[in-house]
Amino acid sequence: MDFNDSTEEATFRQEARDWLKANEPTEAELEGLDGIEAAKLWQKRKYDAGWACIRWPKEHGGRGASAIEQVIFGQEESKFDTPEGLFTIGHGMCAPTMMAWATEEQNKRYLPKLASGEEIWCQMFSETAGGSDLAALRTRAEKDGDDWIINGQKIWTSGAHYSDYGVIVLRTDPTAPKHQGLTYFFIDMKSPGIETKPIKQISGGANFNEVYFTDVRVPDAHRLGAVGQGWQVAITTLMNERASIGGGGGGVNFKSVFKLAQTVNIDDEPAIKDKSVRRRLADWYIQESGLKFTGYRSMTALSRGEIPGPENSIGKLVGAPKQQDMASFALDLLESSGAIWDPELSQEAGMFQATYMASPGIRIAGGTDEIMANIIAERVLGMPQDIRVDKGIPFNEIPTSNS
Amino acid sequence: MQFTFTGEQHQFRDVVKRFLRDKSPATEVRRLMETDEGFDPVVWKQLSEELALPALPVPEIFGGAGFGFVELSIVMEEMGRSLLCAPYFSSAVLAVSAILNAGTENQKQSLLPQIASGSIRATLAMTESNGRWDASAVELVAQVEKDHFVLRGEKSFVVDGHTADLLIVVARLEGSEGDNGISFCSVDGDAPGIEKTLLRTMDPTRKLARLDFNGVRAQPLGEPGAGFHALNKTLDQAAIALSNEMVGGAQFLMDSAIEYSKIRVQFGRVIGSFQAIKHKCADMLIQLELAKSAAYYAAAAVDAGDSCLPALASMAKSAASDAYMQIAAECIQIHGGIGFTWDQDTHLWFKRAKSSEVFLGDPAYHRELVMQRWEEGI
């Protein structure tokens, strides 16, 4: 085993690092910009220099880079404090779906502007009646000449309020069994009849929305896949979602809790001397290292042009509950001041409290822990599907929570 | 970025796997575990002569094959999977590591070739009845006499200690304490003054012995009194090899549980279609993959001479122990009543999971080491 980059990989890494160093936005450039403007500025700069969406083909605005080069660039970019997050859904989920299902003309029109950050995309799948059971969605699309007319409601749509386009799954045939009556489209979010309402989260912030559709027209040319093939197209998006919402990331990690345990006391001694504290910290260190080494295994597979094995699917299911446990534990260490959420007073400007409030969402978004466990059991371990009581039944005859 | 097995290593694994499938089916494990010796000399001869497995970790200049720790760990993983009853861990891992870490060139030259060829089987005697795995717990005294030691004291939990031809003993110089005075020495298994007692163990697939030394003449290995670092390195390497063995056993049990869940029908459906079972299995996979990553990475780190080895060893041992125990317990649970019977094979691995978990220090001990080693920045 060789832990190091190959010569080509090392050269690429150096090139990426040099470019990032020379082009990272300065504080002066970001002065006065809001989060969206800052992210757009950085994205455009990367695009102009050929460093945006590098895995995409050149004609779609990318660089035609390999999977491992994308990983390397991501590693290098994460070392810089650059504006991020705004394009995760568009680049990570919508674009791969477009590449797989849209026409070449459409891809030439939409993908470069998505790569450059000039247009932002969102994803509209979930509904109040279709959460983990995504295919139970009810928002209707009815054919009218060359258009479809949409009526209904989507929910939990991140960034809908500032998005230019969105991908959407709609019910086009309520008399067909659940998965067979769906069709997939992309739509202009500025179309008449679309109304977005922010949803206030437990942190008080509002990153996602309810989206209401009243007689919204979408041209049939914006359909991806055949009528009734929407579930299959949606799977393309979801497969990429799993890869986009990885484990770990920002927020609380082993180091931050370790540091905290050095500064707070238990029974007049630094908490880091307490045996039970040490044992839990060791647990997280072992998990975090395990995930890191697991990531190396996946990366190696990518670098060889292979598909990563079962180890690649465990990240979110390990990382999300770990975040929640660690944030909760950190607040316990802070005792009464754990209850204070004031950037001026709280340790690390309230980062532990913020993670505590964000972490339940990570365990739900993009597949709950329970759905992720099902996916691992069925797709990785080859276990049989659960017996479904709604199988083969016309969608409009399936009992609902309200019936 | 290359962190995986090479094509040659995959092929090597296949060869070992095929050999073990053939030589160590569960029927053989059951036959050998009932014997006092606990291994089949014919199979030992075959794995020594046909596959040269004991030669694997021994450098070529000492009569070995000079392979890396990664290859050794591949063998351990496959032996863990098949639960091979043989003195491989004791001889090729514990004793060879100790000799390589502690011995002088001449001592390596005189001891290793025979171990590499499999013609003699060696083991390491370190723990005593206090069951502790840190150097300061060593009490057996080495009295220095001109060119040799005289050993007085006892050793316990010695893997294959009752059958080994050669014993590598960890002793301390008279009057020393703590980390000082730690000394390695070698002594023939049948030297006068050694009293050997086979211990009755819960896991009969790995034999443990108690050894009493009543004034036994032994040859120093390395500089007397300077064995502390060699001991720690040996224990770290042993923990990494054992971790790889453990993930092999855990993989076997997980596969067997999943296979059973696909054929066992209750309530008119295979039980593997129930979420309660699926979620157990998904959790097993997570624990197993994390443990594998740690065990593989630590093995590669031995070959790379990584300075973080102590922390990696403790990490791998903790992760592999937890994964093996959890998977062993859940494997019986998924099998239901049949899994609790003697005739079903799961209990063989279930017992090995526990005996491996406590050998070289339990997970709580290694978690504390992980923290200490993190704090020391090594």
Interface residues (C-beta under 8 A of the other chain):
Chain A: M1 D2 F3 N4 D5 S6 E9 I68 V71 I72 F258 K275 R278 R279 L281 A282 D283 Y285 I286 Q287 S289 G290 L291 F293 T294 Y296 R297 M299 T300 A301 S303 R304 P310 E311 I314 L317 V318 E370 M372 A373 N374 I376 A377 E378 V380 L381 G382 M383 P384 Q385 D386 I387
Chain B: M1 Q2 F3 T4 F5 T6 V70 I258 S261 K262 R269 V270 G272 S273 F274 Q275 I277 K278 H279 C281 A282 D283 L285 I286 E289 L290 A291 K292 S293 A294 Y296 Y297 A300 D303 A304 M315 S318 A319 A364 R367 E368 V370 M371 W374
